[in-house]
């Protein structure tokens, strides 16, 4: 069984969201077996900054769907999309 690394783009609902707190909430929402291997930040526009977590999930876990669903349910998250995926 291998692992999959995926970089996700998490857009906050507004520029006033505390990104450090949002990162903590995202980490706390991970499904079992998944882990975050770091965060990057991307300036989008008008003060809005997207979080770019790299998530590691087991290959047999159905890809990143469970992580995307959990992240979408986190308070303060507007949208979640997969930037890229690869096996490790």
NUNU-543151 format. One record per residue (C-alpha): residue in one letter; x, y, z. Coordinates in pm, 1 decimal. Example, Ala and Ser with C-alpha at 12.3 -4.5 7.8 and 13.67 -1.06 7.14 Angstrom:
BEGIN
resn, X, Y, Z
A, 1230.0, -450.0, 780.0
S, 1367.0, -106.0, 714.0
***
This chain:
BEGIN
resn, X, Y, Z
X, 0.0, 0.0, 0.0
X, 140.7, 335.7, -105.2
X, 63.9, 688.4, -8.9
X, -68.0, 985.2, -200.2
X, 48.5, 1344.4, -154.3
X, -194.2, 1616.1, -258.4
X, -160.0, 1991.7, -252.7
X, -498.0, 2150.1, -184.1
X, -605.4, 2512.2, -219.3
X, -824.0, 2623.4, 71.0
X, -992.4, 2959.6, 25.6
X, -1107.8, 3138.7, 343.4
X, -1451.2, 3304.3, 346.6
X, -1302.7, 3653.4, 384.2
X, -969.4, 3834.6, 434.5
X, -1037.5, 3889.0, 807.1
X, -1012.9, 3516.4, 891.0
X, -716.0, 3436.9, 1118.2
X, -512.7, 3198.4, 900.9
X, -322.4, 3046.8, 1194.4
X, -651.1, 2949.6, 1360.4
X, -785.9, 2820.2, 1029.1
X, -475.2, 2603.3, 990.2
X, -534.7, 2456.8, 1337.1
X, -900.2, 2382.7, 1253.4
X, -798.4, 2214.2, 927.5
X, -542.8, 1995.3, 1107.2
X, -805.8, 1900.4, 1365.0
X, -1055.1, 1797.8, 1096.7
X, -835.0, 1542.1, 920.1
X, -977.6, 1191.6, 876.5
X, -793.3, 899.0, 1034.2
X, -475.9, 805.0, 848.2
X, -428.1, 1148.2, 687.3
X, -167.4, 1402.5, 790.4
X, -59.1, 1747.4, 680.8
X, 299.1, 1776.7, 561.1
X, 319.0, 2155.7, 570.3
X, 132.1, 2468.5, 467.5
X, 208.3, 2737.7, 213.9
X, 21.4, 3064.2, 168.2
X, -74.5, 3225.2, -161.8
X, -178.7, 3590.0, -194.3
X, -489.1, 3583.6, -412.7
X, -631.1, 3937.1, -433.8
X, -753.9, 4227.7, -221.1
X, -589.2, 4094.7, 94.7
X, -730.3, 3743.5, 53.6
X, -473.4, 3470.3, 119.8
X, -530.4, 3104.5, 30.7
X, -385.1, 2820.6, 237.8
X, -205.8, 2547.1, 43.8
X, -171.9, 2241.3, 269.0
X, 9.5, 1933.1, 141.6
X, -184.1, 1632.6, 268.3
X, -57.2, 1273.9, 283.9
X, -324.3, 1001.0, 267.6
X, -304.7, 621.6, 229.3
X, -349.0, 510.3, -131.8
X, -641.4, 284.4, -41.3
X, -837.2, 561.3, 134.4
X, -1021.2, 670.0, -181.3
X, -789.4, 954.6, -267.3
X, -842.6, 1299.9, -124.9
X, -1223.7, 1303.6, -120.8
X, -1254.5, 1249.5, 255.2
X, -1003.1, 1527.3, 326.0
X, -1175.8, 1765.8, 83.3
X, -1513.7, 1698.8, 246.6
X, -1376.7, 1750.2, 598.3
X, -1195.5, 2070.5, 500.8
X, -1512.6, 2204.6, 332.2
X, -1702.4, 2159.3, 659.7
X, -1449.9, 2364.2, 861.6
X, -1579.5, 2699.3, 985.4
X, -1432.8, 2983.5, 778.8
X, -1362.4, 2779.9, 462.8
X, -1520.2, 2906.9, 140.2
X, -1388.2, 2640.3, -98.6
X, -1141.0, 2354.4, -135.5
X, -983.8, 2235.1, -457.8
X, -703.5, 1996.0, -548.0
X, -402.0, 2167.6, -702.7
X, -200.8, 1850.9, -776.0
X, -172.1, 1487.8, -666.5
X, 108.8, 1232.5, -680.4
X, 202.7, 897.5, -535.3
X, 492.6, 875.7, -292.1
***
